[in-house]
Amino acid sequence: RRHEPLAPPPPAAAGAAALVRQYFMDGFYPSGMRNESHALTPSGTLVKAVMLNGGREMSKIDNGRVQTDTSYYDSAQGFGRVSLIHSLPLRGENFINARIADRVSVVDRGSDSYEVTVQTEGNACSERELRATLVWADKAGSPGCTRCLINDLDLTVTDSATGKIHHPNGRSGKDSLNNVERVVVPNPPDGANYTVTVKAASLDRREQFYSLVITGCVRYEGDDADLGVA
């Protein structure tokens, strides 16, 4: 089944989405401070990617008198509890770095790769995880379908030193069911290099547009280090 985040009440979720959109339009990205020269209009898929990328795991769900155990990607919480303070850098409030790619396209059977370096020493960043979340808008599946994904993209994060591949959504391999994929790498060491790859496994068109968010103690050397906005 497709994973859905455990949503806060609809007004709260809508308010969070509005704040993410305003964050970009006011030029807070990438520094975490308002800068009108950095203003951009995010796509809906980027807003969704930001909100899901920062989702926090819950250990239990309160069902009245009974508390039910839960974990990431199960039917109770999906991608976790929305937490904007864990989603985007905000000067004076948190210590994370973020990189984005928005409205970028990948051709059928092709792939895009993004190289990132973890820097924890001598860096104010304190995020203990490297996260990457990929979101794209897909066509509606046929009524009654069991495998409803039409345009299938794959997200992986590869440790350049060891060759270990981290797969999305808590899986040990590719996800062919969802149009949202998140990889979480716990406690990456200082200086580690990772390759974040977006691959178009199967499309019904020439190309597919997507949004990608990467957060963590990612080395940042100015605007030219950004992943890019098409």
N, C-alpha and C positions, 0 to 999 in steps of 0.2 A: 504494500500500500504506500501511497505517497505520504511523506512526513509533513506535518503542519506544525508550526510553532504553537505552544500553549499561549494563546493571546490574552493580554490583559483585557478588561472591559473595553468594548469598541471605542468609546470616546478617548480612553487613555492611549490605545494603540494609534488612533488617528492623530492624536496630539503629538505622540512620539514621532510619527512619520512627518508631520508638519515641521517639527523642530529640526529633523535631519535635513529636510529640504532647505529650510531657512539657513541652516549652518553653511551649506555650500553657496547659497545665493548671496550671503553676507560676506563671503570670502574668508571664512575661518579655516578652510582647508588650504594648505596642509599644516600651517604653523600652529593652529589652535587659537589664533588671535584674529580679530576682524581686520581684513585688508581688502578694500573694494577692488583693487586691481587683480585679485585672485578669484573674484566672483564667477560662478558658473551655475548653470541650471542642470541639476541632476536628473537622470532618467528615473522612471518608476522602479526599474530593476535595480538601480544603484541604491535607492532608498531602502528597498527590501533587503539587499545584500548587507548593508550597514547594520540594519536592525537584527538580522539573524546572526551575523558574524559575532556580535557581542553578547549573544544569549548566554545566560548563566544557568548552570545545571542545578536542579532541585532534587533533593534526596527523597522527599515524600510529597504526596498530594493529600490534602485534607478533605475527606468525604464525610463531613459531619462528625460522627463519633469514631470513625475509623480512619487511620492514616495508611495510605497505600504507598509502598516503595515504588520509586520511579527512577529512571536514568535517561540520559540523552537518547533521542531518536526513537523512544518507545511511543506508544499510542497516547500516553498521558501528557507528555511535555514536548515532544518533537525536538526543536532546536533550543529549548529552554526559555527562561524568563527574560523578556526584553529589558536591557539595561544600557541606556545611552552613555552613561559614564564609562562603560567598558567598550564603547563602540567607536568613539572618535576622540582625537586629542583636543583638550581644552586647557589652555594655559592657566596654571594655578589651581586646577581641579584634579588633574590626573597626569600620569606619566607614561603615555603610550605614543607610538608612532603609527601612522597609517599611510598606505599607498593605495591608489585606486586606478582602475581602468574603466572607462564608461563609454558606451556606444561603440565599442571596438568589435570588429567582425573577424570571424575565422571561416575559412573556406572548407567545403566538404572534404573530409579525410585529411585536412591540414591541422596544424597546431601552432599555438603561440606559447612562447616561454618567457618567463620573467625571473631574473636572477636577483636574489636578496641575500644580504649578509647580516647576521645577528651581531649586535654590538651592545653588550651589557656593561662592560668595564668602561669607566669614564663617561658614562651616559646617564642622564637623569631618568631615562626610561626604566620602569620597574615591572613591566608586563612579563609574566613567567611563561607565557605560551606564544608560539607563532601560529597565527590563524590566517586562513585564506578561505573566502566564500565566493562562489560563482553563482550567478543568477541570470537566467535568460527567459524571454517570453516565448512560450510554445503555443502551437495550435491546440485547439480542443480535440481530445480523442473521440473516437466513435462511441455512441451510446452502448453501455454494457462492456466496454473494453476492460481487459485485465492488465495489459501492458500498454498504457495510454500515451507514452512519450512519442512524439513524432520526430522531433529534432533532438538528437542525443549528443550532448557534450559531456566530456569527462574531465574532471579536475584531479590532479595529483601533485604532491609535494615530494621532491626527491632530495635526499641528503647527498650533496656532491661528494663528500668524503667516503661514505660507506656504501652509497648506491641504494640505501633503503628507501622504498617508496611508501609514502603515507597516502592511504585511500580515503575517500570521503564518507561522511555520515556513519561513522563507526563500523565500516565494512572492511573486509580483508581484500576486496577487489572492487571493480567498477560498479557504479550505480546506474542502472538503465531504467529506473522508474521515476526519478525526480528531476525537476528542472531547477532545483536548488541543491548545491553540493558544498559542504564545508569540511575542511581538513583542520584538525587541531594537533599541533606538535608540542607536547609538554616539555618544558625546561630545556630548550635548545641551548647548547653551550656558546660562550662568547667566541666570535670569529667564525662560527659555522656558516657555510654557504649552502643555500637551498635553491632548487629550481622549481618554480611554480608553473605547471603546464596546463594549458587549456587545449583539449583536443576535440575536434569534430568527428565523432565516431561514425555518425550516420545522419545525413540531412536530406530533406525532401526539396532542397533548394541549393543554390550555389554557395550561399554564405549565411551565417547566423550571427546576429549581434548579441553581445553579452556585456555584463558588468562584473567586475572583480574587485574585491576588497582584501587587502593584506594588512594585518595589524600585528604588533609586537615590538620588540626592540630591534627594529629594522634600521640599518644605517641609512642616514639621510644627509645628503650633501648639497641641498639647495633645490630650487625648482626643477632643474634639469634632471634630477634623480627620480622625478615622478614617473609613474608608469604610463601616463598619458590619457587624454580625453579626446575622442574623435569628434 
